[in-house]
């Protein structure tokens, strides 16, 4: 995106003949509109590419319009997840010099939450004394964003909810960071000596907010695979977390994107040949739904994004980057737990 040189701008429709005054936007408003336009382009280009490649390979496309409507923060992001919000997460990490800037030419490959992203998130969390788990939820995403006056959306709703719970914000939660929210935040920052800029909900403010709301409501304070302090994602994720103790014992084998008869494109449209290190498992959708994130013993977190003729019932097939890795893995019994179901 080209840098914006001036503080305020007039955006006028080139074909408009109206005598009305042109709408004046602030720098932040213009940048927000540009990000929205970019995200719309990413969505259309990414899905078109997936559909085109998948149809050529004779595969089916699994897509959902529901996730397109989720705002940043409503979707819990962690290693193995495939979601458009991962792109925005990477942009925020790049702004904090924790990752390289997002390359628009590789945009279709950037929706996967890789190990590198998880490590960058952990580094940010460690530097700012947040709970270190590599998960990008409300607390971490808000801290990365630096919420301030003029911002809107789900993360602001959560900020207002926390301030309201602590008695600083006696107003309705509307997701708009206005003067009342700013006043409430500044008062909280003053009372707890937050080190962030006044009126900006940055890492230290978010850490303190989390501590105070946890103490006031009895929320769990330790993040692990079952309890996540960065919670607040959609209700289906909470249900998954409640049943996360259920472990399935499955027979696991391994495959590569270059196996005999393989196209390299998964049943959900992921090109494994261009992303050889991506952790993907082939499953029986009747047992593990496609799109689920699973924890596989000895393999780690992966997305259930493929199927196979021999993969039925309690069978699972793990994608490996090389044939040598697949042969080395062989066939074994593993414990599998669903972390998140679509």
C-alpha angles and dihedrals in degrees: 000000000000115000116260108233104190133059098231134021140199114222111199126179105245093221097040118119094183116134091213120116113269116254112260118215132189122238091255093051091051092049090049092052090049091052091050091051090048092050091050089052092047091051094050096042094044095049092043090053093048092048093047095049092042095050090049089053092050093242132134124254120227112197136155129202090201096078091051089067096051117106123223108283097029090087116063107227123207141141111307097025119126110205139131090241088071088072091057090046090054091050090054092047089050090052087056092049092246096115137020116268116276112265109222091207090063096040094122091061096050102076091085118095099226132191089256091058091047090053091049090051091049090051091052091047092049094048091052099039094247121143104285111226107119091245119130107211134140098300096047096040091049091048091050091048099048098220115225145158111308095033120120138186145060096326090056090050089055092047091051091047091054093047090047092050089054093048099252099108114046094176138092117284106246105155093242118121100217136148095290092053091046092051091049092048094048091051091051091048090051094049094049098033095238113192097217123103112284111273094011119109099217133155098293094046092048091048092052093045091052092050094049097045090046092054093044096050104029094246117168111265102200122078116216137141092289103034120043122190088199089064128136098101120137119307094255089065091053090052090051091051090052091056095038093110091070108103126190122207108219139175108246131200130169137233141176134223088250099054119132109286093009120132094195089237116108125223089263095049103262115147103222094181090065091042105038095164095054113120107232131158130200112225145171102260089213089064103030117019119234110258094034121132113228138186111225120194110247093007107059131217117346141163120248096231106139143056136200138196093242094040103096135136113348094359122113129181120207123211114233127190094230139026089240090058091049093049091047091052092051117165123323146148113260137177114242128192127185109232096181132003121205 
